[in-house]
Amino acid sequence: MLNVLAQELNNILRGTSFSSLFSDMGERMFFPRGIISQGGEARLHGWRANATIGTTVNDKHPVVLPEIQAQLPKLSPEETVSYAPTAGVPELRQLWKEKIIAKNPSLEAKSFSLPVVVPGLTAGISYICDLFLSEGDSLITGAPCWDNYSLVVETRRNSHLKSFPMFVGNAFEGGFNLDAFRQALQEEAEAKGKVRMLLNFPQNPSGYTPSESEMEEITAIIKSFAEKGTKLLVCCDDAYFGLNYEANAAKESLFASVADLHENVAAIKIDGPTKEDYVWGFRCGFLTFAGKGITEAQYEALQKKLMGIIRSSVSCSNTPAQSILLKAFTSPNLGADKKKFRNILEGRYRRVKKALTKYTDDTVLVPMPFNSGYFMSFTCYGVNAEELRQKLLKEQGIGTIAIDDSHLRIAFSSLDKRDIDVVYEAVYTVAHELAERT
């Protein structure tokens, strides 16, 4: 039997693009009117005393060890050791929404929710799966993909990760596989009548962002299924958003295109400062909902379900990280400082592209299309990617990632520009040594 609060949220959301896509957990989830909810009310109205939250207070401020505060001299105790609200620091949420619009101008006139803070993008993906994937359901994504997708979808949720070959061609001439994408949606729509997908641009491990024309076609394909009556959940993993190095790469997130695409399309954006703002260990991300015709009350209901997931797992996200980010995002130097780091990444990307021109006809290692992000990957022919990884590591002292038996990922973000030529020469040399043995 559903909790009465869960039923209230379900009633509010009935008829929206999200309502028919919930998992069994998503149907059951609610945000309790317990300690956190009552504590929030007390923060607003408890002017005399707030005896609700389990923190230690002195003169109405949280106590903090001097050794801790010394590490964060610019932050108050409230900004370091207090619990953050379940959905995140309100000012940071509002500021991130403004930043989403600034980076995706076409969203300015569109309706979407206030972002909710989650403890990293991985957690955001996991929470989406909790809300929208029941045992036996399927989630479509491109292949090869980040290995954590499988861990979350198949191991945690006991659901199916269905992949389609994301690319045609190679880094010298190739791009997004529109036909395979369309076919994957067709098969799922025919089998289930609903389609759930997770698309990652720039993609990990390939480092590819669709071109403007490809993004338009991806959007058109999604809309064509919605117009036929198929319910679609479109999850946009934008972990590396904005790190595009070619002029023809799409400038805006797919989320901007599908936010109000059709009443049958439910859109979710997972993003954050982790890669965009070079704060990998902060474990701070954002999750944002959008759908055509969804009201503010319905967005609030979706957020409360998400808050129930957060409350029942980590309780709330990291307070110091949110406080530091809020201050950093208002710094007048932030844009210039970020540009310096981005230029470093683009310089490495350009050096890799140049290094690969020596191997355009190579048949053992074929680079997948890449134009953005932190990575590029090879498709391996006649060699096992794990064997290649092991040999590079043990004999050359070069660390790489074997995504599976056929794909080797290289994070050029982690390579000093001066080392790139030497590393790629070693990768090709060792790959050919292995190929000759077989």
C-alpha positions in Angstrom: 0.0 0.0 0.0 1.4 3.4 -1.0 2.2 5.9 1.7 -0.3 8.8 1.7 2.4 11.3 0.9 3.6 9.3 -2.1 0.0 9.0 -3.3 -0.4 12.8 -3.0 2.7 13.3 -5.2 1.5 10.7 -7.7 -1.8 12.5 -7.9 -0.1 15.8 -8.6 2.0 14.2 -11.3 -0.8 12.2 -13.0 -1.0 12.9 -16.7 2.5 14.3 -17.0 5.3 12.9 -19.2 7.0 11.5 -16.1 4.1 9.7 -14.4 3.9 6.6 -16.6 7.7 6.2 -16.5 8.2 5.8 -12.8 9.8 2.6 -11.4 8.2 0.7 -8.5 10.5 2.7 -6.2 9.6 5.9 -8.0 5.9 5.2 -7.4 6.6 4.6 -3.7 8.9 7.5 -3.1 8.0 10.6 -1.2 9.7 13.2 1.0 8.7 12.6 4.6 7.3 15.3 6.9 9.9 14.3 9.5 13.0 15.8 11.0 14.3 17.5 7.9 11.0 18.9 6.8 10.2 20.1 10.3 13.7 21.4 10.8 13.3 23.5 7.6 10.1 25.0 9.0 12.0 25.8 12.3 14.8 27.6 10.4 12.2 29.9 8.9 10.0 30.5 12.0 11.9 29.4 15.1 13.2 32.8 16.0 13.6 32.0 19.7 15.1 28.5 19.5 15.6 25.7 17.0 15.7 22.4 18.8 15.2 20.2 15.7 18.4 19.2 14.1 21.2 17.0 15.6 24.0 19.5 15.5 26.0 21.1 18.4 25.3 24.8 18.7 26.9 27.6 20.7 25.4 31.1 20.6 23.1 29.9 17.9 26.0 28.9 15.6 27.3 25.4 15.0 30.5 24.6 16.9 33.5 23.8 14.7 36.9 22.4 15.7 39.6 25.1 15.2 41.6 22.6 13.2 38.7 22.2 10.8 37.9 25.9 10.5 41.6 26.7 9.9 41.4 24.9 6.6 38.5 27.0 5.5 39.1 30.5 6.8 36.8 32.3 4.4 33.7 30.2 5.4 31.5 30.5 8.4 30.5 27.5 10.6 27.2 27.4 8.8 29.0 27.1 5.5 31.3 24.2 6.7 29.8 21.9 9.3 26.0 22.5 9.2 23.8 20.1 7.3 22.8 21.5 3.9 19.1 21.3 3.0 18.2 18.0 1.4 17.8 19.6 -2.1 20.9 21.7 -1.7 21.8 25.3 -0.8 19.0 27.4 -2.3 21.3 30.2 -3.5 23.5 27.7 -5.3 20.6 25.9 -6.9 19.2 29.2 -8.3 22.7 30.3 -9.5 23.2 27.0 -11.2 19.9 27.4 -13.0 21.0 30.8 -14.2 24.3 29.2 -15.4 22.4 26.5 -17.3 20.4 29.2 -19.2 23.6 31.2 -19.9 25.2 28.1 -21.4 22.0 27.1 -23.2 20.3 30.3 -24.3 17.4 28.6 -26.0 16.2 27.5 -22.5 15.5 31.1 -21.4 11.9 31.0 -22.6 11.3 27.4 -21.5 10.0 25.9 -18.3 12.3 23.6 -16.3 12.7 22.8 -12.6 15.1 24.4 -10.1 18.2 22.0 -10.1 18.5 19.7 -7.1 22.0 19.2 -5.6 23.2 15.6 -5.6 26.5 14.1 -4.3 28.1 13.9 -7.7 26.9 13.0 -11.2 27.2 9.3 -10.5 24.7 9.7 -7.6 22.4 11.6 -9.9 22.4 8.8 -12.5 21.8 6.3 -9.7 18.9 8.3 -8.3 17.3 8.6 -11.8 17.5 4.8 -12.1 15.9 4.4 -8.7 13.0 6.6 -9.7 12.5 5.3 -13.3 13.9 1.8 -13.6 12.1 -1.2 -12.1 13.6 -4.7 -12.3 13.5 -5.9 -15.9 13.1 -2.5 -17.4 15.6 -1.2 -20.0 17.7 1.8 -20.5 19.2 2.6 -23.9 22.6 4.2 -24.3 25.4 4.3 -26.8 28.3 1.8 -27.0 31.0 1.8 -25.8 29.9 3.6 -22.6 31.2 4.5 -19.2 31.4 1.3 -17.1 29.5 2.8 -14.2 26.3 2.8 -16.3 26.3 -1.0 -16.2 27.1 -1.1 -12.5 24.2 1.2 -11.7 21.6 -0.1 -14.2 22.3 -3.9 -14.2 23.9 -4.6 -10.8 22.1 -2.1 -8.6 18.7 -2.0 -10.3 18.7 -5.4 -11.9 17.6 -3.8 -15.2 18.9 -4.0 -18.7 21.4 -1.7 -20.3 20.7 -1.8 -24.0 23.3 -0.3 -26.2 23.5 0.7 -29.8 26.7 1.3 -31.8 27.1 5.0 -31.3 29.5 5.8 -34.1 30.0 5.3 -37.8 33.4 5.8 -39.3 36.5 7.0 -37.3 38.2 10.1 -36.0 39.3 11.1 -39.5 35.8 10.7 -41.0 32.8 9.7 -38.9 30.2 10.7 -36.5 27.0 9.8 -34.6 25.2 6.6 -35.8 21.7 8.1 -36.4 20.4 4.9 -38.0 21.4 2.7 -35.1 19.9 5.2 -32.6 16.6 5.2 -34.5 16.6 1.4 -34.6 17.3 1.0 -30.9 14.3 3.3 -30.1 12.1 1.4 -32.6 12.8 -2.0 -31.0 12.2 -0.7 -27.5 9.0 1.1 -28.4 7.6 -2.0 -30.1 8.6 -4.2 -27.2 7.6 -2.0 -24.3 5.6 1.0 -25.6 8.0 3.2 -23.5 11.6 4.2 -24.1 14.1 5.2 -21.5 17.5 6.5 -22.7 20.7 8.0 -21.3 22.8 10.0 -23.7 26.2 11.4 -22.7 27.8 14.4 -24.6 30.7 14.9 -24.7 30.7 11.2 -24.4 32.9 9.1 -22.1 34.9 7.2 -23.4 34.9 8.5 -26.9 35.1 12.2 -26.3 32.5 13.0 -29.0 29.8 15.6 -29.2 27.3 15.4 -32.1 27.4 18.2 -34.6 24.7 20.8 -34.7 23.0 18.9 -37.6 23.3 15.6 -35.8 21.8 17.0 -32.6 18.9 18.4 -34.7 18.3 14.9 -36.2 18.6 13.2 -32.7 15.9 15.6 -31.5 13.7 14.9 -34.6 14.0 11.2 -34.1 12.9 11.5 -30.4 10.0 13.7 -31.4 8.9 11.3 -34.1 8.4 8.6 -31.5 6.6 10.9 -29.1 4.2 11.9 -31.9 3.3 8.2 -32.4 2.3 8.0 -28.7 5.5 6.5 -27.2 6.4 7.8 -23.8 10.1 8.7 -23.6 12.5 9.5 -20.8 15.5 11.4 -22.1 18.3 11.6 -19.6 21.2 13.9 -20.6 24.5 13.2 -18.9 26.3 16.5 -19.4 29.3 15.8 -17.2 31.8 17.3 -19.7 29.5 20.0 -21.0 31.0 23.0 -22.8 34.4 21.4 -23.4 34.0 21.3 -27.2 37.1 22.0 -29.4 35.6 22.1 -32.9 33.3 24.8 -34.4 30.7 22.3 -35.7 30.1 20.6 -32.4 26.7 21.3 -30.9 26.9 24.3 -28.5 23.8 23.5 -26.4 22.8 20.4 -24.4 20.3 18.0 -25.9 18.3 18.8 -22.8 17.6 22.3 -24.3 16.1 20.7 -27.4 13.9 18.2 -25.6 12.8 20.3 -22.6 9.5 21.2 -24.2 9.6 19.0 -27.2 6.4 17.1 -26.7 3.9 16.1 -24.0 5.2 12.5 -24.2 8.9 13.4 -23.5 10.2 13.6 -20.0 13.7 15.2 -19.8 16.3 15.1 -17.1 19.7 16.9 -17.1 22.5 15.6 -15.0 25.4 18.0 -14.8 27.7 19.8 -12.3 31.0 21.5 -11.7 33.0 18.2 -11.4 34.6 18.4 -14.8 33.3 21.8 -16.0 34.9 23.6 -13.0 37.7 21.2 -12.2 36.5 20.1 -8.8 36.6 16.4 -9.2 36.6 15.5 -5.5 33.9 17.9 -4.4 31.2 15.3 -5.3 28.6 17.9 -6.1 26.2 17.6 -9.1 22.8 18.8 -10.1 19.7 17.1 -11.4 17.0 19.1 -13.3 13.6 18.1 -14.7 11.7 19.4 -17.7 8.6 18.5 -19.7 6.1 20.3 -21.9 3.1 21.5 -19.9 4.5 20.6 -16.5 3.5 23.1 -13.8 5.5 24.4 -10.9 3.5 22.3 -8.5 4.4 19.2 -10.5 8.0 20.1 -10.6 7.9 20.5 -6.9 6.4 17.0 -6.6 9.2 15.5 -8.8 11.7 17.3 -6.6 10.2 15.9 -3.4 10.4 12.4 -4.8 14.0 13.0 -5.6 14.5 14.5 -2.1 13.1 11.2 -0.7 15.7 9.3 -2.6 18.4 11.6 -1.3 17.1 11.6 2.3 17.0 7.8 2.3 20.5 7.4 1.0 23.0 10.1 1.9 20.6 12.5 3.7 22.1 15.6 2.1 25.1 16.7 -0.1 28.4 18.1 1.0 28.0 21.5 2.7 31.6 22.9 2.3 31.7 22.0 -1.4 28.4 23.9 -2.0 29.6 26.9 0.0 32.9 27.1 -1.8 31.3 26.8 -5.2 28.7 29.5 -4.4 31.5 31.9 -3.5 33.7 30.8 -6.5 30.8 31.2 -9.0 30.4 34.9 -8.0 34.1 35.6 -8.5 34.8 38.1 -11.3 37.9 36.1 -12.3 36.1 32.8 -12.7 35.6 33.1 -16.5 39.2 34.0 -17.2 40.6 31.3 -15.0 38.4 28.6 -16.5 39.4 29.7 -20.0 43.1 29.1 -19.1 42.3 25.5 -18.1 40.1 25.0 -21.1 42.9 26.2 -23.4 45.3 23.7 -21.8 42.8 20.9 -22.6 42.2 22.1 -26.2 46.0 22.4 -26.7 46.3 18.7 -25.7 43.4 17.8 -28.0 45.0 19.5 -30.9 48.3 17.7 -30.2 46.6 14.3 -30.1 44.8 15.0 -33.4 48.2 15.9 -35.0 49.9 12.8 -33.6 47.2 10.6 -35.1 47.8 11.9 -38.6 50.8 9.6 -38.8 48.5 6.6 -38.5 45.5 7.4 -40.7 45.8 4.1 -42.5 46.5 1.9 -39.4 44.3 -1.2 -39.2 45.1 -2.3 -35.7 44.2 0.8 -33.7 41.4 2.9 -35.2 40.5 6.1 -33.3 36.8 6.7 -32.7 35.3 10.1 -33.5 36.3 12.7 -30.9 36.1 16.4 -30.7 35.6 17.4 -27.1 35.9 16.4 -23.4 38.7 14.7 -21.6 39.2 11.5 -23.7 39.7 9.7 -26.9 39.4 6.0 -27.5 40.7 3.4 -30.0 38.8 0.5 -31.4 41.3 -2.4 -31.3 41.5 -4.9 -34.2 43.4 -8.1 -33.8 44.6 -7.2 -30.3 42.9 -7.5 -26.9 42.5 -4.1 -25.2 43.2 -5.5 -21.8 46.4 -7.2 -23.0 47.4 -4.0 -24.6 46.7 -2.1 -21.4 48.7 -4.5 -19.3 51.7 -4.5 -21.7 51.7 -0.7 -21.9 51.6 -0.4 -18.1 54.2 -3.1 -17.3 56.7 -2.5 -20.1 56.2 1.2 -20.9 54.9 2.6 -17.6 51.9 4.1 -19.4 48.5 3.9 -17.8 45.4 3.6 -20.1 41.9 2.2 -19.6 40.5 -1.0 -21.3 36.8 -0.2 -21.6 36.2 -3.7 -22.8 38.0 -6.2 -25.0 37.9 -4.0 -28.0 38.3 -0.4 -26.8 41.2 1.4 -25.2 40.7 4.8 -23.7 43.3 7.5 -23.3 42.6 10.5 -21.1 44.6 13.3 -22.9 43.4 15.5 -20.1 46.0 13.8 -17.9 48.9 14.0 -20.3 51.2 16.9 -20.4 51.4 18.2 -23.9 55.1 17.4 -24.1 54.4 13.7 -23.5 51.7 13.2 -26.0 53.8 12.2 -29.0 55.8 9.8 -27.1 52.8 8.1 -25.5 50.9 7.7 -28.7 54.0 6.3 -30.5 54.4 3.7 -27.7 50.7 2.8 -27.9 50.9 2.1 -31.6 54.2 0.3 -31.3 53.0 -2.1 -28.5 49.7 -2.7 -30.3 51.5 -3.8 -33.4 53.8 -6.1 -31.4 50.8 -7.8 -30.0 49.1 -8.0 -33.3 52.1 -9.7 -34.9 52.1 -12.4 -32.3 48.6 -13.3 -33.1 
